Amino acid sequence: FAVGYQGIAFRKDAGPLREAVTGALTELMADGGYTAILTKWGLSANAVPRPLLNASPQ
C-alpha cells in the first residue's frame, strides 16, 4: 500500500461522538493496539504519533 492518511468525518454538532472516538484512538495508541493493527496489515508507514483534529494535534 502507498503511504496515505485517512480521516473520519463528524458533523460539527457531534462533539461528544468526536471526543469519544478521539479518546478511543488515544487509548488504542497508548496500549500498543494501534501499532499492532498497522503492523499486521503492513501499514506501519502510515502511523501518526497521536490523533489529529483538522490536521492539528489534539
HELIX and SHEET records of a PDB file:
HELIX    1   1 GLY A   15  ALA A   30  1                                  16    
HELIX    2   2 GLY A   33  LYS A   40  1                                   8    
HELIX    3   3 SER A   44  ASN A   46  5                                   3    
SHEET    1   A 2 LEU A  52  LEU A  53  0                                        
SHEET    2   A 2 SER A  56  PRO A  57 -1                                        
END                                                                             
